[in-house]
Amino acid sequence: MPTTQETPTTSPIGRKTPRVDGPLKVSGTAQYASDFHFPGMLYAVPVEATIANGRVEKLDTAAAEKMPGVRAIFHRANIGKIFRSVKGEGLKRICEERRPPFEDDVVRYYGQYIALAVADTFETAKAAADAVRVTYDKDKPNVENDLKADDDPAVIETTYGPEPRLESERGDPDAAFASAPVKLDQNLRHADRDAQPHRTAGDNRDLGWLDVNAL
């Protein structure tokens, strides 16, 4: 009886794709940035805004700064001036954030970093970040369905060079779904987890400084 010979393909569809990192992850032996601990290493945890729009009126860091093992609570008033990085060779010194951290007291979105707790351990840094008390001047967030662009120019300067300010445009999802030749209507559920092995932790004491492992 003749047999059907499979045609080699480079497409991942219809064939198994080996996960080279799979055995390490499912066995619990995969190492992430937080698994490396260097002598003198510090840990940083951000204080995130709990409003979506407004201003920071006051940061009370007194209790956090008194915690044993806390090295500093950085915020706009004490971090000093931060300059935008200048693009280097290839992708070196690339920074996509147009606004330097802690540039002002304006809160533009929920979860925006407004302070940074630095400590000897991750647990201490997390506790210190939680201990920072913030007073806000709240504004009503923009929750309109029809969002309007602000007055910024269409092309802006970035460390990549001139780039379009808007990376995407809002379409009509209802019309696109209605006219789609194939429709799938399913509910997908996944675990809420954060596993990013590309984060880095480096020992650069020979250069006179040590990377902070920010989690």
Stockholm file with secondary structure:
# STOCKHOLM 1.0

chainA/1-215         MPTTQETPTTSPIGRKTPRVDGPLKVSGTAQYASDFHFPGMLYAVPVEATIANGRVEKLDTAAAEKMPGVRAIFHRANIGKIFRSVKGEGLKRICEERRPPFEDDVVRYYGQYIALAVADTFETAKAAADAVRVTYDKDKPNVENDLKADDDPAVIETTYGPEPRLESERGDPDAAFASAPVKLDQNLRHADRDAQPHRTAGDNRDLGWLDVNAL
#=GR chainA/1-215 SS CCCCCCCCCSCSTTSCCCCTTHHHHHTTCCCCGGGCCCTTCCEEEEEECSSSSEEEEEEECHHHHTSTTEEEEECTTTSCCCCCCCCCSTTTTCCCCSSCTTSSSEECSTTCEEEEEEESSHHHHHHHHHHCEEEEEECCCCCCSSCCCCSSCSEEEETTEEEESCSCCCCCHHHHHHHCSSCCCCCCCCCCCCCCTTCCCCCCGGGTCCCCEEC
#=GC SS_cons         CCCCCCCCCSCSTTSCCCCTTHHHHHTTCCCCGGGCCCTTCCEEEEEECSSSSEEEEEEECHHHHTSTTEEEEECTTTSCCCCCCCCCSTTTTCCCCSSCTTSSSEECSTTCEEEEEEESSHHHHHHHHHHCEEEEEECCCCCCSSCCCCSSCSEEEETTEEEESCSCCCCCHHHHHHHCSSCCCCCCCCCCCCCCTTCCCCCCGGGTCCCCEEC
//
